[in-house]
Amino acid sequence: MLALALVVAIAHQEPDVRSAISPESISAATRVIGASFTDEEILLMLDDVRENLASFEILRTIPLDNAIEPALYFLPQRVQHVGGEVVRRTRQPLTRNGMPPVSPSDVEDLAFDDIAGLHRALHGGSVSCVELAEMFIGRLKRMDEDLACVISMTEERALAQARRLDEELAAGESRGVLHGIPWVAKDLLAVRGTKTSG
């Protein structure tokens, strides 16, 4: 979001300034949005800001009427064309049938399972939300030593949420297909209590 804000702030300058984005112009834009960066950080973002600005310039060549609503969310729907008509297919519910028992000792085997498989394991009681969260947190910690892919590890938050979700399942409540499925947010998303550094 920050890079986007920087590009938008820079893009509204005069055309001749836009064509030559410099570290100084990025520094000025950061002051407009109330942020501050070191010279090294500004040099690191320089190529990306220029690239993003070039993308915006291409988008600006596409004529859009003001009556066109913005795409605020993505809803993929399975459709079927029957005799020229579009017929929406009903979604098939996930079932618990066919899921072999999973013990906590081999929960790591679920690391590459799909959402449907994880859903069946969680809702069938083969594995708990906490066990699944602990397994993925453990993998993140091990692999981060080589990949450096995690900026803010929110382990306590994840485990607290997993415990609440286990309690809900035990009470017969489900939030849906993604109930208890661990996920990682890219640092472009602003999450309360963590660093948004994208």
C-alpha positions in Angstrom: 0.0 0.0 0.0 2.9 2.3 0.8 4.4 1.9 -2.6 1.0 2.5 -4.2 0.6 5.7 -2.1 4.0 6.8 -3.1 3.3 6.2 -6.8 0.0 8.0 -6.6 1.6 11.0 -4.8 4.3 11.2 -7.4 2.0 10.6 -10.3 0.0 13.8 -9.6 3.1 15.9 -10.1 3.8 17.6 -13.4 4.5 15.3 -16.4 8.2 16.3 -16.8 8.7 15.3 -13.1 6.9 12.0 -13.6 9.2 11.1 -16.4 12.3 11.3 -14.2 11.5 9.9 -10.7 14.5 10.6 -8.5 15.4 9.7 -4.9 14.6 13.3 -4.1 11.1 13.1 -5.5 10.4 9.9 -3.6 11.7 11.6 -0.4 9.3 14.5 -1.0 6.4 12.1 -1.6 7.1 10.3 1.7 6.9 13.6 3.5 3.4 14.2 1.9 2.1 10.8 3.3 3.8 11.3 6.7 6.5 8.6 6.3 10.3 8.7 6.5 12.9 6.4 5.0 16.7 6.3 5.0 18.6 7.0 1.8 19.3 3.3 1.4 15.6 2.4 1.7 14.7 5.0 -0.9 17.3 3.6 -3.3 15.9 0.1 -2.8 12.4 1.2 -3.7 13.4 3.5 -6.7 13.1 0.9 -9.4 9.8 -0.5 -8.2 8.3 3.0 -8.0 9.4 3.8 -11.5 8.0 0.4 -12.7 4.7 1.0 -10.9 4.4 4.4 -12.3 5.0 3.1 -15.9 2.2 0.6 -15.2 -0.2 3.4 -14.1 0.6 5.3 -17.3 -0.5 2.3 -19.3 -3.7 2.0 -17.3 -4.4 5.7 -17.8 -4.6 5.1 -21.6 -7.7 2.8 -21.2 -10.8 4.9 -21.4 -13.2 4.2 -18.5 -16.6 5.8 -18.2 -17.4 7.2 -14.8 -20.5 4.9 -14.7 -18.3 1.8 -14.5 -18.2 0.5 -10.9 -14.9 -0.4 -9.4 -14.1 -4.1 -9.0 -14.1 -4.3 -5.2 -14.1 -8.1 -4.9 -13.6 -11.2 -7.0 -16.4 -13.8 -7.1 -15.6 -16.6 -9.5 -18.7 -18.5 -10.5 -18.9 -21.8 -12.3 -21.2 -21.2 -15.3 -22.6 -23.5 -18.0 -23.9 -22.3 -21.3 -27.1 -24.2 -22.2 -29.0 -23.3 -25.3 -27.5 -19.8 -25.3 -28.4 -19.2 -21.7 -25.9 -18.9 -18.8 -26.8 -21.4 -16.0 -25.1 -21.1 -12.7 -24.0 -24.4 -11.3 -24.7 -25.0 -7.6 -21.5 -25.4 -5.5 -20.9 -28.9 -4.2 -20.5 -28.9 -0.4 -17.3 -30.3 1.0 -17.9 -33.7 2.6 -16.1 -35.6 5.4 -16.3 -38.9 3.6 -13.1 -40.6 2.6 -10.7 -38.8 4.9 -8.3 -41.2 6.5 -7.6 -40.7 10.2 -4.7 -38.3 10.8 -2.8 -38.5 14.1 -0.8 -35.6 15.5 2.4 -37.5 14.9 2.0 -37.3 11.1 0.2 -34.0 10.9 3.1 -32.7 8.8 1.7 -34.9 6.0 -1.0 -32.3 5.7 1.4 -29.5 4.7 0.7 -29.9 1.0 -2.9 -30.9 1.3 -5.6 -28.7 -0.4 -8.2 -26.7 1.3 -10.8 -29.4 1.0 -8.5 -32.0 2.6 -7.6 -29.7 5.5 -11.3 -28.8 5.9 -12.2 -32.5 6.2 -9.4 -33.2 8.6 -10.4 -30.3 10.9 -14.2 -30.8 10.7 -13.8 -34.6 11.0 -11.7 -34.2 14.2 -8.6 -35.9 12.7 -6.6 -32.9 13.6 -7.2 -29.7 15.7 -6.9 -26.1 14.6 -4.1 -25.7 17.1 -2.2 -28.8 15.8 -2.5 -27.5 12.3 -1.3 -24.0 13.3 1.6 -25.4 15.3 2.7 -27.6 12.3 2.7 -24.7 9.9 4.4 -22.3 12.3 7.1 -24.9 12.9 7.6 -25.2 9.1 7.8 -21.4 8.7 10.4 -21.2 11.5 12.5 -24.0 10.0 12.4 -22.7 6.4 12.7 -19.1 7.3 16.4 -19.8 8.3 17.1 -20.3 4.6 14.3 -18.4 2.9 14.0 -15.3 5.1 10.3 -15.2 4.1 8.8 -14.0 7.4 9.0 -10.4 8.6 6.6 -10.5 11.5 5.9 -13.9 13.1 2.6 -13.6 15.0 2.8 -17.0 16.7 0.9 -16.1 19.9 -1.9 -14.5 17.9 -2.2 -17.5 15.6 -2.4 -20.0 18.4 -4.9 -18.0 20.4 -7.1 -17.8 17.3 -6.7 -21.5 16.7 -7.8 -22.3 20.3 -10.9 -20.2 19.8 -11.7 -21.9 16.5 -11.2 -25.4 18.1 -13.7 -24.3 20.8 -16.2 -23.3 18.1 -15.9 -26.6 16.3 -16.4 -28.4 19.6 -19.6 -26.5 20.1 -20.8 -27.5 16.6 -20.1 -24.1 15.1 -18.3 -23.6 11.8 -17.4 -20.4 10.0 -17.2 -22.3 6.7 -14.7 -23.9 4.4 -11.7 -21.8 5.7 -12.5 -22.4 9.4 -9.2 -23.2 11.1 -7.1 -23.1 7.9 -3.8 -21.2 8.7 -2.7 -18.5 6.3 0.1 -16.0 5.9 -0.4 -12.4 5.0 1.9 -10.5 2.7 3.3 -7.4 4.5 1.3 -5.2 2.0 -1.7 -5.8 4.3 -2.0 -3.6 7.3 -2.5 -5.8 10.4 -3.0 -4.2 13.8 0.1 -4.8 16.0 2.4 -5.8 13.2 4.8 -4.1 10.8 3.5 -3.2 7.4 6.7 -2.9 5.4 5.7 -3.8 1.9 
